[in-house]
């Protein structure tokens, strides 16, 4: 890599500014003052600017996972026989943190990253990131209850819950649910408040990211 490019990436200045910095004589490589046009090995050479070591910013890692039912999203399993999604990850991904969570009985799209800015943008309420789920109920959802959930909202103990609903079959027990909030077990609690039990909950979309063709337990780096 050219030295000016390395300095630009490490400090945020332009390459022209990096050239000016090099010309000033304040940059050294492996203890020797560097000149214009110098190429370096970013893995082995030591670059100092004003006596301080320059390092390239660490590239963020983000993966998508299709979480299987029966796994929790915490690092440590809570309870005997409980499995964690980190058991499914290769060593290179075990340090990543989950973005939002899915409970043990739910499946589908979960994101893991070491990019704090991305995690913040996906989870902070002010960004209103849309999430979509495929939800199956234990019985048909009545038209009255559908309108109550989608129009007026349902009281679930920590405020009203309003969900976008799209029926996916004629018997009215399989639905596409859309929401932008992230309260604990919100979908399950919303239907339970009206006497329904969610028997399947599978997330297919989180913001701009979709589960695509990922199979249960598989991951994809983005």
Secondary structure as a PSIPRED ss2 file (coil, helix, strand):
# PSIPRED VFORMAT (PSIPRED V4.0)

   1 X C   1.000  0.000  0.000
   2 X E   0.000  0.000  1.000
   3 X H   0.000  1.000  0.000
   4 X H   0.000  1.000  0.000
   5 X H   0.000  1.000  0.000
   6 X H   0.000  1.000  0.000
   7 X H   0.000  1.000  0.000
   8 X H   0.000  1.000  0.000
   9 X H   0.000  1.000  0.000
  10 X H   0.000  1.000  0.000
  11 X H   0.000  1.000  0.000
  12 X C   1.000  0.000  0.000
  13 X C   1.000  0.000  0.000
  14 X C   1.000  0.000  0.000
  15 X H   0.000  1.000  0.000
  16 X H   0.000  1.000  0.000
  17 X H   0.000  1.000  0.000
  18 X H   0.000  1.000  0.000
  19 X H   0.000  1.000  0.000
  20 X H   0.000  1.000  0.000
  21 X H   0.000  1.000  0.000
  22 X H   0.000  1.000  0.000
  23 X H   0.000  1.000  0.000
  24 X C   1.000  0.000  0.000
  25 X C   1.000  0.000  0.000
  26 X C   1.000  0.000  0.000
  27 X E   0.000  0.000  1.000
  28 X E   0.000  0.000  1.000
  29 X E   0.000  0.000  1.000
  30 X C   1.000  0.000  0.000
  31 X C   1.000  0.000  0.000
  32 X E   0.000  0.000  1.000
  33 X E   0.000  0.000  1.000
  34 X C   1.000  0.000  0.000
  35 X C   1.000  0.000  0.000
  36 X C   1.000  0.000  0.000
  37 X C   1.000  0.000  0.000
  38 X C   1.000  0.000  0.000
  39 X E   0.000  0.000  1.000
  40 X C   1.000  0.000  0.000
  41 X C   1.000  0.000  0.000
  42 X C   1.000  0.000  0.000
  43 X C   1.000  0.000  0.000
  44 X C   1.000  0.000  0.000
  45 X C   1.000  0.000  0.000
  46 X C   1.000  0.000  0.000
  47 X E   0.000  0.000  1.000
  48 X E   0.000  0.000  1.000
  49 X E   0.000  0.000  1.000
  50 X C   1.000  0.000  0.000
  51 X C   1.000  0.000  0.000
  52 X E   0.000  0.000  1.000
  53 X E   0.000  0.000  1.000
  54 X C   1.000  0.000  0.000
  55 X C   1.000  0.000  0.000
  56 X C   1.000  0.000  0.000
  57 X C   1.000  0.000  0.000
  58 X C   1.000  0.000  0.000
  59 X C   1.000  0.000  0.000
  60 X C   1.000  0.000  0.000
  61 X C   1.000  0.000  0.000
  62 X E   0.000  0.000  1.000
  63 X E   0.000  0.000  1.000
  64 X E   0.000  0.000  1.000
  65 X E   0.000  0.000  1.000
  66 X E   0.000  0.000  1.000
  67 X E   0.000  0.000  1.000
  68 X C   1.000  0.000  0.000
  69 X C   1.000  0.000  0.000
  70 X C   1.000  0.000  0.000
  71 X E   0.000  0.000  1.000
  72 X E   0.000  0.000  1.000
  73 X C   1.000  0.000  0.000
  74 X C   1.000  0.000  0.000
  75 X C   1.000  0.000  0.000
  76 X C   1.000  0.000  0.000
  77 X C   1.000  0.000  0.000
  78 X C   1.000  0.000  0.000
  79 X C   1.000  0.000  0.000
  80 X C   1.000  0.000  0.000
  81 X C   1.000  0.000  0.000
  82 X C   1.000  0.000  0.000
  83 X E   0.000  0.000  1.000
  84 X E   0.000  0.000  1.000
  85 X H   0.000  1.000  0.000
  86 X H   0.000  1.000  0.000
  87 X H   0.000  1.000  0.000
  88 X H   0.000  1.000  0.000
  89 X C   1.000  0.000  0.000
  90 X C   1.000  0.000  0.000
  91 X H   0.000  1.000  0.000
  92 X H   0.000  1.000  0.000
  93 X H   0.000  1.000  0.000
  94 X C   1.000  0.000  0.000
  95 X C   1.000  0.000  0.000
  96 X C   1.000  0.000  0.000
  97 X E   0.000  0.000  1.000
  98 X E   0.000  0.000  1.000
  99 X E   0.000  0.000  1.000
 100 X C   1.000  0.000  0.000
 101 X C   1.000  0.000  0.000
 102 X C   1.000  0.000  0.000
 103 X C   1.000  0.000  0.000
 104 X C   1.000  0.000  0.000
 105 X C   1.000  0.000  0.000
 106 X C   1.000  0.000  0.000
 107 X E   0.000  0.000  1.000
 108 X E   0.000  0.000  1.000
 109 X E   0.000  0.000  1.000
 110 X E   0.000  0.000  1.000
 111 X E   0.000  0.000  1.000
 112 X E   0.000  0.000  1.000
 113 X E   0.000  0.000  1.000
 114 X C   1.000  0.000  0.000
 115 X C   1.000  0.000  0.000
 116 X H   0.000  1.000  0.000
 117 X H   0.000  1.000  0.000
 118 X H   0.000  1.000  0.000
 119 X H   0.000  1.000  0.000
 120 X H   0.000  1.000  0.000
 121 X H   0.000  1.000  0.000
 122 X H   0.000  1.000  0.000
 123 X H   0.000  1.000  0.000
 124 X C   1.000  0.000  0.000
 125 X H   0.000  1.000  0.000
 126 X H   0.000  1.000  0.000
 127 X H   0.000  1.000  0.000
 128 X C   1.000  0.000  0.000
 129 X C   1.000  0.000  0.000
 130 X C   1.000  0.000  0.000
 131 X E   0.000  0.000  1.000
 132 X E   0.000  0.000  1.000
 133 X E   0.000  0.000  1.000
 134 X E   0.000  0.000  1.000
 135 X E   0.000  0.000  1.000
 136 X E   0.000  0.000  1.000
 137 X E   0.000  0.000  1.000
 138 X C   1.000  0.000  0.000
 139 X C   1.000  0.000  0.000
 140 X C   1.000  0.000  0.000
 141 X C   1.000  0.000  0.000
 142 X C   1.000  0.000  0.000
 143 X H   0.000  1.000  0.000
 144 X H   0.000  1.000  0.000
 145 X H   0.000  1.000  0.000
 146 X H   0.000  1.000  0.000
 147 X H   0.000  1.000  0.000
 148 X H   0.000  1.000  0.000
 149 X H   0.000  1.000  0.000
 150 X H   0.000  1.000  0.000
 151 X H   0.000  1.000  0.000
 152 X H   0.000  1.000  0.000
 153 X C   1.000  0.000  0.000
 154 X E   0.000  0.000  1.000
 155 X E   0.000  0.000  1.000
 156 X C   1.000  0.000  0.000
 157 X C   1.000  0.000  0.000
 158 X C   1.000  0.000  0.000
 159 X C   1.000  0.000  0.000
 160 X E   0.000  0.000  1.000
 161 X E   0.000  0.000  1.000
 162 X C   1.000  0.000  0.000
 163 X C   1.000  0.000  0.000
 164 X E   0.000  0.000  1.000
 165 X E   0.000  0.000  1.000
 166 X E   0.000  0.000  1.000
 167 X E   0.000  0.000  1.000
 168 X C   1.000  0.000  0.000
 169 X C   1.000  0.000  0.000
 170 X C   1.000  0.000  0.000
 171 X C   1.000  0.000  0.000
 172 X C   1.000  0.000  0.000
 173 X C   1.000  0.000  0.000
 174 X E   0.000  0.000  1.000
 175 X E   0.000  0.000  1.000
 176 X E   0.000  0.000  1.000
 177 X E   0.000  0.000  1.000
 178 X E   0.000  0.000  1.000
 179 X E   0.000  0.000  1.000
 180 X C   1.000  0.000  0.000
 181 X C   1.000  0.000  0.000
 182 X C   1.000  0.000  0.000
 183 X C   1.000  0.000  0.000
 184 X C   1.000  0.000  0.000
 185 X C   1.000  0.000  0.000
 186 X H   0.000  1.000  0.000
 187 X H   0.000  1.000  0.000
 188 X H   0.000  1.000  0.000
 189 X H   0.000  1.000  0.000
 190 X H   0.000  1.000  0.000
 191 X H   0.000  1.000  0.000
 192 X H   0.000  1.000  0.000
 193 X C   1.000  0.000  0.000
 194 X C   1.000  0.000  0.000
 195 X C   1.000  0.000  0.000
 196 X C   1.000  0.000  0.000
 197 X C   1.000  0.000  0.000
 198 X E   0.000  0.000  1.000
 199 X E   0.000  0.000  1.000
 200 X E   0.000  0.000  1.000
 201 X E   0.000  0.000  1.000
 202 X E   0.000  0.000  1.000
 203 X E   0.000  0.000  1.000
 204 X E   0.000  0.000  1.000
 205 X E   0.000  0.000  1.000
 206 X E   0.000  0.000  1.000
 207 X C   1.000  0.000  0.000
 208 X C   1.000  0.000  0.000
 209 X E   0.000  0.000  1.000
 210 X E   0.000  0.000  1.000
 211 X C   1.000  0.000  0.000
 212 X C   1.000  0.000  0.000
 213 X C   1.000  0.000  0.000
 214 X C   1.000  0.000  0.000
 215 X C   1.000  0.000  0.000
 216 X C   1.000  0.000  0.000
 217 X C   1.000  0.000  0.000
 218 X C   1.000  0.000  0.000
 219 X E   0.000  0.000  1.000
 220 X E   0.000  0.000  1.000
 221 X E   0.000  0.000  1.000
 222 X C   1.000  0.000  0.000
